[in-house]
């Protein structure tokens, strides 16, 4: 596997491969947060990292591997600008070979009123969260693999 | 997914006893909340003080519970920890819920109402 973009060469890079199902994702998140480089971040940085990694991993579990459980490989590397992450899976490609726009589903009407109760969104938050909390977000389909990479900025 | 329910005269307080509501437990959370709030007062306060992590599935489940309760009942939240608060804020879902600092404050609010 190729290293994440802009990695700092070092022994602190974390490589982890696990099945993309919700319980394995939960266990892997706990391990990632307990090990370098994420364990060296403050509480806010760890919270942000957990949100972003969980959303990308949930998306792989639900959409890339629709009817099966497949592997996902995660590389996390600390660099000068923050923490670089690369997630690689062997599931289906993203629709149109690109990342979803991540537009926030509407909970307010243009006049500021809350939408009707039945119309409140129950999903569609994931890519909005990912895009809000990362920089340099990229996606590539290479040799039957999905490769998503991003930077968790140092000050984020 | 364990919930602790206290029914008072004017409010049902539901404490989430887990440290996360995520993709692995969101559906179970929704079902248990439906059971916990089936009968009783119109006002429901969900205490999230023990929940350290909430993902978009967990957020969706909380919105789903609000919808299940219908227009004549209210789902309010209490005790948001920093990461949970961040998810509500970034998705602007903090604007569709009444959010109290703690369960105690939420309940005392009910008593004086």
Boltz contact constraints between the chains, C-beta under 6 A:
constraints:
  - contact:
      token1: [A, 22]
      token2: [B, 23]
      max_distance: 6.0
  - contact:
      token1: [A, 22]
      token2: [B, 24]
      max_distance: 6.0
  - contact:
      token1: [A, 23]
      token2: [B, 24]
      max_distance: 6.0
  - contact:
      token1: [A, 26]
      token2: [B, 24]
      max_distance: 6.0
  - contact:
      token1: [A, 47]
      token2: [B, 83]
      max_distance: 6.0
  - contact:
      token1: [A, 50]
      token2: [B, 53]
      max_distance: 6.0
  - contact:
      token1: [A, 54]
      token2: [B, 55]
      max_distance: 6.0
  - contact:
      token1: [A, 55]
      token2: [B, 56]
      max_distance: 6.0
  - contact:
      token1: [A, 58]
      token2: [B, 23]
      max_distance: 6.0
  - contact:
      token1: [A, 107]
      token2: [B, 92]
      max_distance: 6.0
  - contact:
      token1: [A, 107]
      token2: [B, 96]
      max_distance: 6.0
  - contact:
      token1: [A, 114]
      token2: [B, 96]
      max_distance: 6.0
  - contact:
      token1: [A, 117]
      token2: [B, 67]
      max_distance: 6.0
  - contact:
      token1: [A, 117]
      token2: [B, 71]
      max_distance: 6.0
  - contact:
      token1: [A, 120]
      token2: [B, 63]
      max_distance: 6.0
  - contact:
      token1: [A, 122]
      token2: [B, 60]
      max_distance: 6.0
  - contact:
      token1: [A, 122]
      token2: [B, 63]
      max_distance: 6.0
  - contact:
      token1: [A, 122]
      token2: [B, 64]
      max_distance: 6.0
  - contact:
      token1: [A, 123]
      token2: [B, 60]
      max_distance: 6.0
  - contact:
      token1: [A, 125]
      token2: [B, 56]
      max_distance: 6.0
  - contact:
      token1: [A, 125]
      token2: [B, 59]
      max_distance: 6.0
  - contact:
      token1: [A, 125]
      token2: [B, 91]
      max_distance: 6.0
  - contact:
      token1: [A, 126]
      token2: [B, 56]
      max_distance: 6.0
  - contact:
      token1: [A, 129]
      token2: [B, 90]
      max_distance: 6.0
  - contact:
      token1: [A, 132]
      token2: [B, 90]
      max_distance: 6.0
